Amino acid sequence: MFEQDNTYNEVREKSIRSWLEEMSRHEDVAVRGGVKVTTEYLDDLKKKIKVLEEKNKLKDDYLKKMKERYKIK
């Protein structure tokens, strides 16, 4: 299998987090509060993605074993 190139997504996330860091120094309290909520949301999404990737890998491993076991082409 091949590894997916995540360069674009990594650059995009870095840019968003940089912007959020800048907004965390904003004079408006609502903006600063929004930064915290948004950062937590991004972190939660990353955790959910990781869980889904792990589940997908387990499924792929299981299917590969079944294929080998039953000699399916």
N, C-alpha and C positions, 0 to 999 in steps of 0.2 A: 504494500500500500504506500501511498505518498502522503507527505505532510502538506497540509493546506498552508498557503502563503498568507499570513495575517498582517503583513507589513502595513497595508492601507488602514486596517482597523486599529492597529497599534498607534499609528500616527494620529488617526482621528481621535482616539481616546486620550492620547497625550495632549492634544490641542484642547479638547473639551475640559480636561482637568486643569490645564493651565488657565483657561478662561475662568473656570470656577474659582481657582485660587485668587485671581484678580478681583472677581466679584465678591469674594469673602472680605475684602477690605472696603467694600462700598459703604457709603454713608447711610444708606437706607437699611433699616433693620430687617424689613421684609425681604430684601434682596439677600442679605446675609443668611437669613433663616432658610431661604430657598436653596442656597448653596448647600447647606447641611443636608436637607432633604434629598436634593438631587444626587449628591455624592453617595449617600446611603443607598439610594435607588440603583445607581450604577453598580455599586459593590454587590448588591443583592442579585442583580441580573447576571453578573459574572459568576456568582456562586451557582445560580440555577443553570447556567450554560455548562459549567463544569460537571454538575450532577448529571445532566442530560448526556454529555459526552461520555461519561463513565458508564451510564446505562447502555448507551449505544455500543460501546466497546464490549461490554458483557454479552450483549445480544449477538454481536458479530462473532465473538469467540465461540459462543454456544452453537451458532449455525455452522461455523466451520467444523466444529467437532462432530456435529450430526452429519454433515456432508461426508466427512472422512469415515465415520462409523458405517454409514449406509452406502458408501462408495458412489455418491451421486456426482454426476459430472456437471 
